[in-house]
Amino acid sequence: MEQRVLAQNVDGKVIDIGAMEANNGQFCARMDSGDIATEPKRSAELALKALVGQLSFDYLDGLFTSEREAEVSGRLQDYPGVEFELDDL
């Protein structure tokens, strides 16, 4: 089963924004929109941290505006995750 990359904004909306690919113990996060992807990392959390540096406020704001809410089974806290804030400049 393919693992998905989810994002949650300050309003609590959760959207599906990409895929987490795992191969030979290496993890790569790849966005569905645009040519944004990480180099292989040792864990899903490290891949997510690497992804943060490639995201902008405008990019994510556009996704939160256009994407519908994702259906999530379980609690988000139980999945690998990274919290971050982007300036809206």
DSSP file (Angstrom, degrees, kcal/mol; ACC not computed):
  #  RESIDUE AA STRUCTURE BP1 BP2  ACC     N-H-->O    O-->H-N    N-H-->O    O-->H-N    TCO  KAPPA ALPHA  PHI   PSI    X-CA   Y-CA   Z-CA
    1    1 A M              0   0    0      0, 0.0     2,-0.2     0, 0.0     0, 0.0   0.000 360.0 360.0 360.0 132.3    0.0    0.0    0.0
    2    2 A E        -     0   0    0      1,-0.1     2,-0.3    19,-0.0    19,-0.1  -0.490 360.0-133.2 -71.4 135.3    1.3    3.4   -1.0
    3    3 A Q  E     -A   20   0A   0     17,-0.8    17,-2.6    -2,-0.2     2,-0.3  -0.698  21.8-145.1 -87.0 142.4    2.0    5.8    1.9
    4    4 A R  E     -A   19   0A   0     -2,-0.3     2,-0.6    15,-0.3    15,-0.3  -0.780   8.1-130.0-110.9 152.1    0.7    9.3    1.5
    5    5 A V  E     -A   18   0A   0     13,-2.7    12,-2.8    -2,-0.3    13,-1.2  -0.896  30.2-168.7 -99.0 123.7    2.0   12.7    2.7
    6    6 A L  E     -A   16   0A   0     -2,-0.6     2,-0.4    10,-0.2    10,-0.2  -0.805   8.5-159.0-112.1 153.6   -0.6   14.7    4.5
    7    7 A A  E     -A   15   0A   0      8,-2.4     8,-2.7    -2,-0.3     2,-0.4  -0.987   1.6-163.6-130.4 144.0   -0.6   18.4    5.5
    8    8 A Q  E     -A   14   0A   0     -2,-0.4     6,-0.2     6,-0.2     2,-0.1  -0.994   9.7-150.9-127.6 130.9   -2.7   20.1    8.2
    9    9 A N    >   -     0   0    0      4,-2.0     3,-2.0    -2,-0.4    52,-0.0  -0.341  38.0 -92.3 -92.5 179.2   -3.2   23.8    8.4
   10   10 A V  T 3  S+     0   0    0      1,-0.3    -1,-0.1     2,-0.1    -2,-0.0   0.715 125.2  60.1 -65.9 -19.7   -3.9   25.9   11.5
   11   11 A D  T 3  S-     0   0    0      2,-0.1    -1,-0.3     1,-0.0    -3,-0.0   0.499 119.3-109.9 -83.9  -3.8   -7.6   25.6   10.9
   12   12 A G    <   +     0   0    0     -3,-2.0     2,-0.3     1,-0.3    -2,-0.1   0.447  67.5 147.4  91.3   0.6   -7.3   21.8   11.2
   13   13 A K        -     0   0    0     56,-0.0    -4,-2.0     1,-0.0     2,-0.5  -0.554  32.8-156.3 -72.2 131.7   -8.0   21.0    7.5
   14   14 A V  E     +A    8   0A   0     -2,-0.3    56,-3.4    -6,-0.2     2,-0.3  -0.940  14.1 179.8-112.2 128.5   -6.0   17.9    6.4
   15   15 A I  E     -A    7   0A   0     -8,-2.7    -8,-2.4    -2,-0.5     2,-0.6  -0.921  31.0-120.4-127.6 155.2   -5.2   17.4    2.7
   16   16 A D  E     +A    6   0A   0     52,-0.4   -10,-0.2    -2,-0.3    52,-0.1  -0.840  37.8 164.3 -91.9 118.2   -3.3   14.7    0.8
   17   17 A I  E     -     0   0A   0    -12,-2.8    15,-2.6    -2,-0.6    16,-0.5   0.538  52.0 -28.6-117.7  -8.6   -0.4   16.4   -1.0
   18   18 A G  E     -AB   5  31A   0    -13,-1.2   -13,-2.7    13,-0.3     2,-0.3  -0.977  62.3 -76.3-179.6-168.7    2.0   13.6   -2.1
   19   19 A A  E     -AB   4  30A   0     11,-3.0    11,-2.9    -2,-0.3     2,-0.6  -0.876  19.0-145.8-119.6 149.0    3.5   10.2   -1.7
   20   20 A M  E     -AB   3  29A   0    -17,-2.6   -17,-0.8    -2,-0.3     2,-0.4  -0.960  22.8-161.2-111.5 111.5    6.1    8.6    0.6
   21   21 A E  E     - B   0  28A   0      7,-3.2     7,-2.6    -2,-0.6     2,-0.4  -0.790   3.8-164.1 -97.2 134.6    8.1    6.1   -1.4
   22   22 A A  E     + B   0  27A   0     -2,-0.4     2,-0.3     5,-0.2     5,-0.2  -0.974  15.8 162.9-120.0 129.9   10.1    3.4    0.5
   23   23 A N  E >   - B   0  26A   0      3,-2.6     3,-1.6    -2,-0.4    -2,-0.0  -0.929  69.1 -17.5-150.1 120.0   12.8    1.4   -1.2
   24   24 A N  T 3  S-     0   0    0     -2,-0.3     3,-0.1     1,-0.3    -1,-0.0   0.867 127.6 -50.0  53.3  42.2   15.5   -0.7    0.5
   25   25 A G  T 3  S+     0   0    0      1,-0.3     2,-0.4     0, 0.0    -1,-0.3   0.574 115.8 114.8  76.6   8.9   15.1    1.2    3.8
   26   26 A Q  E <   -B   23   0A   0     -3,-1.6    -3,-2.6    14,-0.0     2,-0.4  -0.898  51.7-151.5-113.2 143.3   15.3    4.6    2.2
   27   27 A F  E     -BC  22  41A   0     14,-3.1    14,-2.3    -2,-0.4     2,-0.4  -0.933  11.1-175.9-119.9 136.9   12.4    7.1    2.1
   28   28 A C  E     -B   21   0A   0     -7,-2.6    -7,-3.2    -2,-0.4     2,-0.5  -0.995  14.3-148.9-133.2 125.9   11.6    9.7   -0.5
   29   29 A A  E     -B   20   0A   0     -2,-0.4     9,-2.2    10,-0.2     2,-0.4  -0.821  17.8-175.3 -95.1 132.0    8.7   12.2   -0.3
   30   30 A R  E     -BD  19  37A   0    -11,-2.9   -11,-3.0    -2,-0.5     7,-0.2  -0.986  18.7-134.7-132.9 123.0    7.3   13.3   -3.6
   31   31 A M  E     -B   18   0A   0      5,-2.7   -13,-0.3    -2,-0.4     5,-0.1  -0.438   8.8-139.2 -73.8 147.8    4.6   16.0   -4.1
   32   32 A D  S    S+     0   0    0    -15,-2.6     2,-0.5     1,-0.1   -14,-0.1   0.799  91.5  53.9 -73.4 -29.8    1.7   15.3   -6.4
   33   33 A S  S    S-     0   0    0    -16,-0.5     3,-0.2     3,-0.0    -1,-0.1  -0.925 110.3  -3.2-113.2 124.6    1.8   18.8   -7.8
   34   34 A G  S    S-     0   0    0     -2,-0.5     2,-0.4     1,-0.1     0, 0.0  -0.252  96.3 -66.2  89.3 178.2    5.0   20.3   -9.2
   35   35 A D  S    S+     0   0    0     -2,-0.1     2,-0.6    -5,-0.0    -1,-0.1  -0.356  80.7 137.7-102.2  50.6    8.5   18.8   -9.4
   36   36 A I        +     0   0    0     -2,-0.4    -5,-2.7    -3,-0.2     2,-0.3  -0.875  17.6 139.9-105.0 122.3    9.1   18.7   -5.6
   37   37 A A  B     -D   30   0A   0     -2,-0.6     2,-0.2    -7,-0.2    -7,-0.2  -0.983  39.7-124.8-154.0 156.4   10.8   15.6   -4.2
   38   38 A T        -     0   0    0     -9,-2.2     3,-0.1    -2,-0.3     9,-0.1  -0.655  28.2-107.4-100.4 160.1   13.4   14.7   -1.6
   39   39 A E        -     0   0    0     -2,-0.2   -10,-0.2     1,-0.1   -12,-0.1  -0.479  60.2 -74.7 -72.5 156.8   16.6   12.7   -1.9
   40   40 A P        -     0   0    0      0, 0.0     2,-0.3     0, 0.0   -12,-0.2  -0.294  57.9-170.3 -57.5 137.6   16.4    9.3   -0.2
   41   41 A K  B     -C   27   0A   0    -14,-2.3   -14,-3.1    -3,-0.1     6,-0.1  -0.845  34.3-112.6-128.1 163.9   16.5    9.5    3.6
   42   42 A R  S    S+     0   0    0     -2,-0.3     2,-0.3   -16,-0.2     3,-0.1   0.659  96.9  19.6 -72.6 -17.5   16.9    6.9    6.4
   43   43 A S  S  > S-     0   0    0    -16,-0.2     4,-1.8     1,-0.1   -16,-0.2  -0.967  76.1-113.2-148.3 162.7   13.4    7.5    7.8
   44   44 A A  H  > S+     0   0    0     -2,-0.3     4,-2.3     1,-0.2     5,-0.2   0.883 117.2  55.0 -63.8 -38.2   10.0    8.9    6.8
   45   45 A E  H  > S+     0   0    0      1,-0.2     4,-2.5     2,-0.2    -1,-0.2   0.901 107.1  49.3 -63.5 -40.7   10.5   11.7    9.3
   46   46 A L  H  > S+     0   0    0      2,-0.2     4,-2.1     1,-0.2    -1,-0.2   0.881 110.4  51.1 -65.7 -37.0   13.9   12.8    7.8
   47   47 A A  H  X S+     0   0    0     -4,-1.8     4,-1.7     2,-0.2    -2,-0.2   0.903 110.6  48.8 -65.3 -40.3   12.2   12.8    4.3
   48   48 A L  H  X S+     0   0    0     -4,-2.3     4,-1.7     2,-0.2    -2,-0.2   0.909 109.8  51.5 -65.4 -41.7    9.4   15.0    5.7
   49   49 A K  H  X S+     0   0    0     -4,-2.5     4,-0.8     1,-0.2    -2,-0.2   0.897 110.1  49.4 -61.4 -39.8   12.0   17.4    7.3
   50   50 A A  H  < S+     0   0    0     -4,-2.1     3,-0.3     1,-0.2     4,-0.3   0.845 107.4  55.9 -67.0 -33.1   13.8   17.6    3.9
   51   51 A L  H >< S+     0   0    0     -4,-1.7     3,-2.0     1,-0.2     4,-0.4   0.865  95.1  66.3 -66.5 -37.2   10.5   18.3    2.2
   52   52 A V  H >< S+     0   0    0     -4,-1.7     3,-1.6     1,-0.3    -1,-0.2   0.874  94.3  58.5 -54.1 -41.6    9.8   21.3    4.4
   53   53 A G  T 3< S+     0   0    0     -4,-0.8    -1,-0.3    -3,-0.3    -2,-0.2   0.631 105.1  51.2 -65.7 -13.0   12.7   23.3    3.0
   54   54 A Q  T <  S+     0   0    0     -3,-2.0     2,-0.3    -4,-0.3    -1,-0.3   0.410  94.2  89.8-103.1   0.0   11.2   23.0   -0.5
   55   55 A L    <   -     0   0    0     -3,-1.6     2,-0.3    -4,-0.4     3,-0.1  -0.756  55.8-161.8-102.9 144.9    7.8   24.3    0.4
   56   56 A S     >  -     0   0    0     -2,-0.3     4,-2.2     1,-0.1     5,-0.2  -0.817  31.1-115.6-117.4 161.9    6.5   27.9    0.3
   57   57 A F  H  > S+     0   0    0     30,-0.4     4,-3.1    -2,-0.3     5,-0.2   0.938 116.7  50.6 -58.9 -47.8    3.5   29.5    1.9
   58   58 A D  H  > S+     0   0    0      1,-0.2     4,-2.2     2,-0.2    -1,-0.2   0.887 109.3  51.4 -60.6 -40.1    2.0   30.3   -1.5
   59   59 A Y  H  > S+     0   0    0      2,-0.2     4,-1.6     1,-0.2    -1,-0.2   0.959 116.1  39.0 -61.7 -52.6    2.4   26.7   -2.7
   60   60 A L  H  X S+     0   0    0     -4,-2.2     4,-2.8     1,-0.2     5,-0.2   0.877 112.9  56.2 -68.5 -36.9    0.7   25.2    0.3
   61   61 A D  H  X S+     0   0    0     -4,-3.1     4,-1.8    -5,-0.2    -1,-0.2   0.909 106.9  50.8 -60.3 -41.6   -1.9   27.9    0.5
   62   62 A G  H  X S+     0   0    0     -4,-2.2     4,-2.0    -5,-0.2    -1,-0.2   0.892 111.1  48.3 -62.2 -39.8   -2.9   27.1   -3.1
   63   63 A L  H  X S+     0   0    0     -4,-1.6     4,-2.9     1,-0.2    -2,-0.2   0.917 110.5  50.0 -67.4 -43.0   -3.2   23.4   -2.2
   64   64 A F  H  < S+     0   0    0     -4,-2.8    -1,-0.2     1,-0.2    -2,-0.2   0.823 113.1  48.6 -65.4 -29.0   -5.3   24.1    0.9
   65   65 A T  H  < S+     0   0    0     -4,-1.8    -1,-0.2    -5,-0.2    -2,-0.2   0.879 121.7  32.2 -74.6 -39.1   -7.6   26.3   -1.2
   66   66 A S  H  < S+     0   0    0     -4,-2.0     2,-0.2    -5,-0.2    -2,-0.2   0.752 103.1  80.0 -94.8 -25.7   -8.0   23.8   -4.1
   67   67 A E  S  < S-     0   0    0     -4,-2.9     2,-0.1    -5,-0.2     3,-0.1  -0.560  72.7-127.2 -88.7 147.0   -7.8   20.4   -2.4
   68   68 A R        -     0   0    0     -2,-0.2   -52,-0.4     1,-0.1     2,-0.1  -0.470  43.9 -79.6 -83.0 163.1  -10.7   18.7   -0.6
   69   69 A E        -     0   0    0     -2,-0.1   -54,-0.2   -54,-0.1     2,-0.2  -0.380  49.0-125.5 -63.8 136.0  -10.3   17.4    3.0
   70   70 A A        -     0   0    0    -56,-3.4     2,-0.6    -2,-0.1   -56,-0.2  -0.556  14.9-122.3 -82.8 147.2   -8.6   14.1    3.1
   71   71 A E        -     0   0    0     -2,-0.2     2,-0.5     2,-0.0    -1,-0.0  -0.809  32.3-168.0 -88.5 126.0  -10.1   11.1    4.9
   72   72 A V        -     0   0    0     -2,-0.6     2,-0.5     2,-0.1     4,-0.1  -0.958  13.1-152.0-120.6 129.0   -7.7    9.9    7.6
   73   73 A S        +     0   0    0     -2,-0.5     2,-0.1     2,-0.1    -2,-0.0  -0.871  69.0   0.9 -98.2 131.0   -8.1    6.6    9.5
   74   74 A G  S    S-     0   0    0     -2,-0.5     2,-0.4     3,-0.0    -2,-0.1  -0.438 106.5 -43.2  90.2-169.9   -6.6    6.7   12.9
   75   75 A R    >   -     0   0    0     -2,-0.1     3,-1.7     1,-0.1     4,-0.2  -0.820  38.5-137.5-102.1 136.7   -4.9    9.7   14.6
   76   76 A L  G >  S+     0   0    0     -2,-0.4     3,-1.8     1,-0.3    -1,-0.1   0.840 103.7  66.0 -58.0 -33.3   -2.4   11.9   12.8
   77   77 A Q  G 3  S+     0   0    0      1,-0.3    -1,-0.3    -3,-0.0     4,-0.1   0.702  92.5  62.3 -63.1 -19.0   -0.2   11.9   15.9
   78   78 A D  G <  S+     0   0    0     -3,-1.7    -1,-0.3     2,-0.1    -2,-0.2   0.528  95.3  73.9 -84.9  -5.7    0.4    8.1   15.4
   79   79 A Y  S <  S-     0   0    0     -3,-1.8    -5,-0.0    -4,-0.2     2,-0.0  -0.705 100.3 -86.1-104.6 156.7    2.1    8.7   12.0
   80   80 A P        +     0   0    0      0, 0.0     2,-0.3     0, 0.0    -1,-0.1  -0.378  64.8 167.9 -56.2 138.4    5.6   10.1   11.3
   81   81 A G        -     0   0    0     -4,-0.1     2,-0.4    -3,-0.0   -32,-0.1  -0.988  34.6-154.3-155.5 162.3    5.2   13.9   11.2
   82   82 A V        -     0   0    0     -2,-0.3     2,-0.4   -34,-0.1   -36,-0.0  -0.994  15.0-148.9-138.9 130.4    6.9   17.3   11.3
   83   83 A E        +     0   0    0     -2,-0.4     2,-0.3     2,-0.0    -2,-0.0  -0.853  30.8 151.2-100.3 137.1    5.4   20.5   12.5
   84   84 A F        -     0   0    0     -2,-0.4     2,-0.4     2,-0.0    -2,-0.0  -0.984  32.7-139.0-157.0 161.9    6.5   23.8   10.9
   85   85 A E        -     0   0    0     -2,-0.3     2,-0.4     2,-0.0   -28,-0.0  -0.967  12.4-154.1-125.2 143.8    5.3   27.3   10.1
   86   86 A L        -     0   0    0     -2,-0.4     2,-0.2   -30,-0.1   -30,-0.1  -0.947  22.2-118.3-116.5 138.6    5.8   29.3    6.9
   87   87 A D        -     0   0    0     -2,-0.4   -30,-0.4     1,-0.1    -2,-0.0  -0.523  15.2-140.9 -71.3 139.9    5.8   33.1    6.7
   88   88 A D              0   0    0      1,-0.2    -1,-0.1    -2,-0.2   -32,-0.0  -0.076 360.0 360.0 -93.5  35.2    3.1   34.4    4.5
   89   89 A L              0   0    0      0, 0.0    -1,-0.2     0, 0.0    -2,-0.0   0.458 360.0 360.0 -76.8 360.0    5.3   37.1    3.0
